[in-house]
Amino acid sequence: MSKRTKKVGPAGWMGPRYGLRIRRRVIDIDRAREKPAACPRCSTVTLHRVASGVFECSRCRTRYASNAYVFQAPPPITRTEKGEAAGNA
Ligand SMILES: [Zn+2]
């Protein structure tokens, strides 16, 4: 038996459709999605995707909202003094 999805891996369900470039993007997202990310609270690499945009740490049980497929740590909270113009990054 020949291995049907040797080249395309997780994008094998797409068959010959949609073009190679799009299928490669799907492969990248699919592989990155499975990897656990670092938890911003307890800093262990135990953050898993439970739903689209929802990630949960299996150690401290904290849930985060992030990107649909791959977790992106939220930006650090910065305080600005009152009266200071907002939005000056
Ligand atoms: Zn955690």
Backbone and ligand atoms as CSV (ligand in chain L), in Angstrom:
chain,resi,resn,atom,element,x,y,z
A,1,MET,N,N,0.840,-1.210,0.000
A,1,MET,CA,C,0.000,0.000,0.000
A,1,MET,C,C,0.870,1.254,0.000
A,2,SER,N,N,0.467,2.195,-0.819
A,2,SER,CA,C,1.208,3.451,-0.839
A,2,SER,C,C,0.655,4.379,0.230
A,3,LYS,N,N,1.548,5.194,0.767
A,3,LYS,CA,C,1.092,6.135,1.784
A,3,LYS,C,C,0.520,7.369,1.095
A,4,ARG,N,N,-0.744,7.571,1.279
A,4,ARG,CA,C,-1.505,8.540,0.500
A,4,ARG,C,C,-1.178,9.987,0.847
A,5,THR,N,N,-0.880,10.259,2.118
A,5,THR,CA,C,-0.725,11.642,2.544
A,5,THR,C,C,0.692,11.923,3.035
A,6,LYS,N,N,1.678,11.265,2.391
A,6,LYS,CA,C,3.054,11.443,2.828
A,6,LYS,C,C,3.512,12.899,2.690
A,7,LYS,N,N,3.124,13.528,1.571
A,7,LYS,CA,C,3.572,14.896,1.308
A,7,LYS,C,C,2.779,15.928,2.084
A,8,VAL,N,N,1.480,15.746,2.156
A,8,VAL,CA,C,0.640,16.815,2.676
A,8,VAL,C,C,0.224,16.621,4.127
A,9,GLY,N,N,0.443,15.439,4.682
A,9,GLY,CA,C,0.173,15.206,6.099
A,9,GLY,C,C,-1.250,15.529,6.492
A,10,PRO,N,N,-1.438,16.450,7.466
A,10,PRO,CA,C,-2.789,16.717,7.976
A,10,PRO,C,C,-3.718,17.362,6.958
A,11,ALA,N,N,-3.192,17.848,5.830
A,11,ALA,CA,C,-4.065,18.432,4.815
A,11,ALA,C,C,-4.520,17.384,3.801
A,12,GLY,N,N,-4.342,16.118,4.135
A,12,GLY,CA,C,-4.720,15.042,3.225
A,12,GLY,C,C,-6.203,14.988,2.926
A,13,TRP,N,N,-7.014,15.451,3.881
A,13,TRP,CA,C,-8.465,15.434,3.684
A,13,TRP,C,C,-8.875,16.361,2.554
A,14,MET,N,N,-8.009,17.319,2.177
A,14,MET,CA,C,-8.353,18.264,1.127
A,14,MET,C,C,-8.176,17.664,-0.264
A,15,GLY,N,N,-7.434,16.556,-0.348
A,15,GLY,CA,C,-7.216,15.924,-1.640
A,15,GLY,C,C,-6.415,16.810,-2.567
A,16,PRO,N,N,-6.741,16.809,-3.861
A,16,PRO,CA,C,-5.981,17.647,-4.793
A,16,PRO,C,C,-6.515,19.069,-4.888
A,17,ARG,N,N,-7.428,19.432,-4.045
A,17,ARG,CA,C,-8.120,20.719,-4.172
A,17,ARG,C,C,-7.380,21.871,-3.493
A,18,TYR,N,N,-7.776,23.050,-3.805
A,18,TYR,CA,C,-7.429,24.334,-3.152
A,18,TYR,C,C,-6.021,24.853,-3.406
A,19,GLY,N,N,-5.164,24.075,-3.982
A,19,GLY,CA,C,-3.826,24.573,-4.291
A,19,GLY,C,C,-2.822,24.268,-3.193
A,20,LEU,N,N,-1.577,24.158,-3.583
A,20,LEU,CA,C,-0.527,23.735,-2.658
A,20,LEU,C,C,-0.242,24.777,-1.589
A,21,ARG,N,N,-0.287,26.042,-1.983
A,21,ARG,CA,C,0.045,27.115,-1.048
A,21,ARG,C,C,-0.924,27.146,0.122
A,22,ILE,N,N,-2.207,27.037,-0.175
A,22,ILE,CA,C,-3.225,27.054,0.869
A,22,ILE,C,C,-3.113,25.803,1.736
A,23,ARG,N,N,-2.860,24.666,1.107
A,23,ARG,CA,C,-2.738,23.425,1.881
A,23,ARG,C,C,-1.537,23.481,2.823
A,24,ARG,N,N,-0.463,24.115,2.379
A,24,ARG,CA,C,0.703,24.241,3.258
A,24,ARG,C,C,0.408,25.138,4.457
A,25,ARG,N,N,-0.368,26.179,4.238
A,25,ARG,CA,C,-0.762,27.046,5.354
A,25,ARG,C,C,-1.603,26.279,6.358
A,26,VAL,N,N,-2.482,25.432,5.851
A,26,VAL,CA,C,-3.321,24.614,6.727
A,26,VAL,C,C,-2.453,23.649,7.545
A,27,ILE,N,N,-1.444,23.069,6.886
A,27,ILE,CA,C,-0.527,22.147,7.581
A,27,ILE,C,C,0.184,22.873,8.715
A,28,ASP,N,N,0.682,24.064,8.441
A,28,ASP,CA,C,1.408,24.834,9.457
A,28,ASP,C,C,0.525,25.132,10.659
A,29,ILE,N,N,-0.693,25.589,10.396
A,29,ILE,CA,C,-1.616,25.916,11.483
A,29,ILE,C,C,-1.986,24.652,12.245
A,30,ASP,N,N,-2.232,23.577,11.510
A,30,ASP,CA,C,-2.656,22.328,12.134
A,30,ASP,C,C,-1.590,21.779,13.071
A,31,ARG,N,N,-0.331,21.881,12.666
A,31,ARG,CA,C,0.751,21.369,13.508
A,31,ARG,C,C,0.998,22.279,14.702
A,32,ALA,N,N,0.908,23.587,14.486
A,32,ALA,CA,C,1.136,24.535,15.578
A,32,ALA,C,C,0.021,24.447,16.619
A,33,ARG,N,N,-1.160,24.116,16.180
A,33,ARG,CA,C,-2.342,24.032,17.044
A,33,ARG,C,C,-2.181,22.940,18.105
A,34,GLU,N,N,-1.499,21.863,17.766
A,34,GLU,CA,C,-1.377,20.734,18.673
A,34,GLU,C,C,-0.354,20.978,19.786
A,35,LYS,N,N,0.581,21.850,19.517
A,35,LYS,CA,C,1.655,22.068,20.480
A,35,LYS,C,C,1.158,22.875,21.677
A,36,PRO,N,N,1.500,22.459,22.903
A,36,PRO,CA,C,1.123,23.270,24.056
A,36,PRO,C,C,1.945,24.554,24.118
A,37,ALA,N,N,1.318,25.616,24.603
A,37,ALA,CA,C,1.991,26.905,24.715
A,37,ALA,C,C,2.296,27.197,26.174
A,38,ALA,N,N,3.112,28.194,26.419
A,38,ALA,CA,C,3.467,28.582,27.777
A,38,ALA,C,C,2.326,29.369,28.408
A,39,CYS,N,N,1.988,29.007,29.644
A,39,CYS,CA,C,0.912,29.691,30.358
A,39,CYS,C,C,1.432,31.022,30.915
A,40,PRO,N,N,0.748,32.139,30.649
A,40,PRO,CA,C,1.235,33.423,31.166
A,40,PRO,C,C,1.166,33.528,32.684
A,41,ARG,N,N,0.355,32.701,33.325
A,41,ARG,CA,C,0.182,32.808,34.765
A,41,ARG,C,C,1.209,31.970,35.519
A,42,CYS,N,N,1.325,30.673,35.169
A,42,CYS,CA,C,2.242,29.814,35.920
A,42,CYS,C,C,3.487,29.465,35.112
A,43,SER,N,N,3.584,29.969,33.892
A,43,SER,CA,C,4.746,29.845,33.009
A,43,SER,C,C,5.209,28.403,32.772
A,44,THR,N,N,4.277,27.458,32.810
A,44,THR,CA,C,4.599,26.102,32.379
A,44,THR,C,C,4.038,25.900,30.973
A,45,VAL,N,N,4.637,25.001,30.230
A,45,VAL,CA,C,4.183,24.783,28.856
A,45,VAL,C,C,3.060,23.747,28.875
A,46,THR,N,N,1.890,24.183,29.331
A,46,THR,CA,C,0.762,23.265,29.492
A,46,THR,C,C,-0.536,23.851,28.967
A,47,LEU,N,N,-0.422,24.836,28.101
A,47,LEU,CA,C,-1.621,25.507,27.612
A,47,LEU,C,C,-2.129,24.796,26.356
A,48,HIS,N,N,-3.368,24.331,26.420
A,48,HIS,CA,C,-3.932,23.582,25.307
A,48,HIS,C,C,-5.182,24.258,24.782
A,49,ARG,N,N,-5.434,24.034,23.509
A,49,ARG,CA,C,-6.618,24.611,22.875
A,49,ARG,C,C,-7.819,23.726,23.195
A,50,VAL,N,N,-8.866,24.323,23.760
A,50,VAL,CA,C,-10.066,23.554,24.068
A,50,VAL,C,C,-11.188,23.839,23.073
A,51,ALA,N,N,-11.170,25.007,22.469
A,51,ALA,CA,C,-12.145,25.368,21.444
A,51,ALA,C,C,-11.525,26.466,20.598
A,52,SER,N,N,-12.268,26.920,19.615
A,52,SER,CA,C,-11.754,27.989,18.769
A,52,SER,C,C,-11.530,29.244,19.597
A,53,GLY,N,N,-10.284,29.666,19.748
A,53,GLY,CA,C,-9.968,30.879,20.487
A,53,GLY,C,C,-9.932,30.715,21.990
A,54,VAL,N,N,-10.119,29.500,22.495
A,54,VAL,CA,C,-10.118,29.264,23.936
A,54,VAL,C,C,-8.978,28.309,24.281
A,55,PHE,N,N,-8.144,28.733,25.232
A,55,PHE,CA,C,-6.994,27.926,25.631
A,55,PHE,C,C,-7.030,27.738,27.140
A,56,GLU,N,N,-6.721,26.517,27.581
A,56,GLU,CA,C,-6.765,26.233,29.013
A,56,GLU,C,C,-5.451,25.631,29.467
A,57,CYS,N,N,-4.990,26.084,30.634
A,57,CYS,CA,C,-3.784,25.540,31.232
A,57,CYS,C,C,-4.167,24.303,32.036
A,58,SER,N,N,-3.483,23.187,31.782
A,58,SER,CA,C,-3.831,21.951,32.481
A,58,SER,C,C,-3.254,21.917,33.891
A,59,ARG,N,N,-2.454,22.913,34.253
A,59,ARG,CA,C,-1.876,22.937,35.598
A,59,ARG,C,C,-2.692,23.842,36.521
A,60,CYS,N,N,-2.870,25.118,36.113
A,60,CYS,CA,C,-3.580,26.048,36.994
A,60,CYS,C,C,-5.032,26.273,36.564
A,61,ARG,N,N,-5.480,25.597,35.507
A,61,ARG,CA,C,-6.868,25.631,35.043
A,61,ARG,C,C,-7.340,27.021,34.602
A,62,THR,N,N,-6.419,27.903,34.328
A,62,THR,CA,C,-6.808,29.221,33.840
A,62,THR,C,C,-7.160,29.136,32.366
A,63,ARG,N,N,-8.221,29.848,31.998
A,63,ARG,CA,C,-8.627,29.864,30.601
A,63,ARG,C,C,-8.335,31.214,29.996
A,64,TYR,N,N,-7.888,31.193,28.766
A,64,TYR,CA,C,-7.545,32.421,28.064
A,64,TYR,C,C,-8.291,32.487,26.748
A,65,ALA,N,N,-8.603,33.715,26.345
A,65,ALA,CA,C,-9.114,33.941,24.997
A,65,ALA,C,C,-7.961,34.442,24.155
A,66,SER,N,N,-7.813,33.872,22.973
A,66,SER,CA,C,-6.712,34.272,22.103
A,66,SER,C,C,-7.112,34.058,20.657
A,67,ASN,N,N,-6.121,33.883,19.820
A,67,ASN,CA,C,-6.389,33.618,18.404
A,67,ASN,C,C,-7.111,32.280,18.254
A,68,ALA,N,N,-7.737,32.086,17.120
A,68,ALA,CA,C,-8.568,30.906,16.915
A,68,ALA,C,C,-7.785,29.604,17.015
A,69,TYR,N,N,-6.549,29.572,16.478
A,69,TYR,CA,C,-5.826,28.314,16.392
A,69,TYR,C,C,-4.563,28.272,17.238
A,70,VAL,N,N,-3.809,29.332,17.243
A,70,VAL,CA,C,-2.524,29.346,17.946
A,70,VAL,C,C,-2.572,30.411,19.042
A,71,PHE,N,N,-2.136,30.030,20.242
A,71,PHE,CA,C,-2.188,30.957,21.365
A,71,PHE,C,C,-1.168,32.067,21.198
A,72,GLN,N,N,-1.598,33.278,21.479
A,72,GLN,CA,C,-0.696,34.422,21.487
A,72,GLN,C,C,-0.864,35.099,22.838
A,73,ALA,N,N,0.242,35.244,23.549
A,73,ALA,CA,C,0.184,35.818,24.891
A,73,ALA,C,C,-0.356,37.244,24.836
A,74,PRO,N,N,-1.245,37.608,25.763
A,74,PRO,CA,C,-1.781,38.968,25.756
A,74,PRO,C,C,-0.690,39.984,26.052
A,75,PRO,N,N,-0.823,41.198,25.514
A,75,PRO,CA,C,0.197,42.214,25.780
A,75,PRO,C,C,0.201,42.603,27.243
A,76,PRO,N,N,1.358,42.956,27.793
A,76,PRO,CA,C,1.414,43.326,29.207
A,76,PRO,C,C,0.589,44.580,29.480
A,77,ILE,N,N,-0.038,44.617,30.643
A,77,ILE,CA,C,-0.883,45.753,31.007
A,77,ILE,C,C,0.011,46.908,31.437
A,78,THR,N,N,-0.195,48.051,30.799
A,78,THR,CA,C,0.589,49.226,31.161
A,78,THR,C,C,-0.344,50.294,31.694
A,79,ARG,N,N,0.071,50.908,32.764
A,79,ARG,CA,C,-0.728,51.973,33.370
A,79,ARG,C,C,-0.239,53.321,32.870
A,80,THR,N,N,-1.181,54.200,32.629
A,80,THR,CA,C,-0.817,55.563,32.244
A,80,THR,C,C,-1.395,56.517,33.271
A,81,GLU,N,N,-0.693,57.597,33.511
A,81,GLU,CA,C,-1.154,58.596,34.469
A,81,GLU,C,C,-2.388,59.305,33.935
A,82,LYS,N,N,-3.199,59.779,34.854
A,82,LYS,CA,C,-4.393,60.526,34.464
A,82,LYS,C,C,-4.003,61.811,33.740
A,83,GLY,N,N,-4.728,62.106,32.667
A,83,GLY,CA,C,-4.425,63.299,31.910
A,83,GLY,C,C,-3.443,63.056,30.784
A,84,GLU,N,N,-2.711,61.966,30.902
A,84,GLU,CA,C,-1.761,61.647,29.842
A,84,GLU,C,C,-2.529,61.165,28.604
A,85,ALA,N,N,-2.061,61.564,27.460
A,85,ALA,CA,C,-2.747,61.186,26.223
A,85,ALA,C,C,-2.680,59.677,26.030
A,86,ALA,N,N,-3.844,59.068,25.809
A,86,ALA,CA,C,-3.901,57.625,25.639
A,86,ALA,C,C,-3.523,57.247,24.222
A,87,GLY,N,N,-2.961,56.065,24.091
A,87,GLY,CA,C,-2.677,55.539,22.769
A,87,GLY,C,C,-1.302,55.870,22.246
A,88,ASN,N,N,-0.454,56.448,23.090
A,88,ASN,CA,C,0.914,56.666,22.629
A,88,ASN,C,C,1.780,55.471,23.025
A,89,ALA,N,N,1.929,54.586,22.072
A,89,ALA,CA,C,2.667,53.366,22.327
A,89,ALA,C,C,4.148,53.673,22.396
L,1,ZN,ZN,ZN,-1.040,27.833,34.112
